[in-house]
Amino acid sequence: MDDDMIKIQLTIGNNPFPLTIRRSDEETVRKAARQVDNLTNVYKEHYPELPEVRILQMVAYHLSLDGLKEKGILIRDFGAKR
């Protein structure tokens, strides 16, 4: 393994994810995992009746929308009907 690469284990939603990443990316990768966990907990609190898969779909949508907004990409850019 390259000296710049490290093996880490993330836990997201009580599930372990072994990853090999660049050492310089470790902080960002761990922050991303914490963000997923934090959002999952927020949605679980607001929608306790929903199954976990639905909660995770909402988290994925939330993070995707944030990413698109940050890049300045709007839904209309994809030809969505109004």
C-alpha positions as CSV (number, residue, x, y, z in Angstrom):
1,M,0.0,0.0,0.0
2,D,1.2,3.5,-0.9
3,D,2.6,5.4,2.2
4,D,0.0,8.1,1.5
5,M,-2.8,5.6,1.8
6,I,-4.3,4.5,5.1
7,K,-7.0,2.0,6.1
8,I,-9.7,3.3,8.3
9,Q,-13.0,1.9,9.6
10,L,-16.1,4.2,9.5
11,T,-19.3,3.4,11.2
12,I,-22.4,4.8,9.6
13,G,-25.7,3.8,11.1
14,N,-24.2,1.0,13.2
15,N,-22.7,-0.5,10.0
16,P,-18.9,-0.7,9.6
17,F,-17.3,0.4,6.4
18,P,-13.6,-0.4,6.0
19,L,-12.0,2.0,3.6
20,T,-8.6,2.7,2.1
21,I,-8.1,6.5,1.6
22,R,-5.5,9.1,1.3
23,R,-4.2,10.2,4.6
24,S,-4.9,13.9,3.6
25,D,-8.6,13.0,3.1
26,E,-9.2,11.4,6.5
27,E,-10.7,14.4,8.2
28,T,-13.1,15.1,5.3
29,V,-14.1,11.4,5.1
30,R,-14.9,11.2,8.8
31,K,-16.8,14.5,8.7
32,A,-18.9,13.2,5.8
33,A,-19.7,10.0,7.8
34,R,-20.7,12.1,10.9
35,Q,-22.9,14.3,8.7
36,V,-24.8,11.2,7.4
37,D,-25.2,10.0,11.0
38,N,-26.4,13.4,12.2
39,L,-28.9,13.9,9.5
40,T,-30.2,10.3,9.9
41,N,-30.8,11.0,13.6
42,V,-32.6,14.3,12.8
43,Y,-34.9,12.6,10.3
44,K,-35.5,9.7,12.7
45,E,-36.6,12.1,15.4
46,H,-39.0,13.9,13.0
47,Y,-40.3,10.8,11.3
48,P,-40.1,7.9,13.8
49,E,-42.7,5.9,12.0
50,L,-40.7,5.7,8.7
51,P,-38.6,2.6,8.0
52,E,-34.8,3.1,8.0
53,V,-34.6,2.8,4.2
54,R,-37.0,5.7,3.7
55,I,-34.9,7.8,6.2
56,L,-31.7,7.0,4.3
57,Q,-33.4,8.0,1.1
58,M,-34.3,11.4,2.6
59,V,-30.8,11.8,3.9
60,A,-29.4,11.0,0.4
61,Y,-31.8,13.5,-1.2
62,H,-30.9,16.2,1.4
63,L,-27.1,15.8,0.8
64,S,-27.6,15.7,-3.0
65,L,-29.6,18.9,-3.0
66,D,-27.1,20.6,-0.8
67,G,-24.3,19.6,-3.1
68,L,-26.2,20.8,-6.2
69,K,-27.0,24.1,-4.5
70,E,-23.3,24.5,-3.6
71,K,-22.3,24.0,-7.2
72,G,-24.9,26.4,-8.4
73,I,-26.8,23.7,-10.2
74,L,-30.6,24.2,-10.1
75,I,-33.3,21.7,-10.8
76,R,-34.4,23.7,-13.9
77,D,-30.9,23.0,-15.3
78,F,-32.0,19.4,-15.8
79,G,-35.1,20.3,-17.8
80,A,-37.6,19.5,-15.0
81,K,-41.2,20.5,-15.8
82,R,-42.7,23.3,-13.8
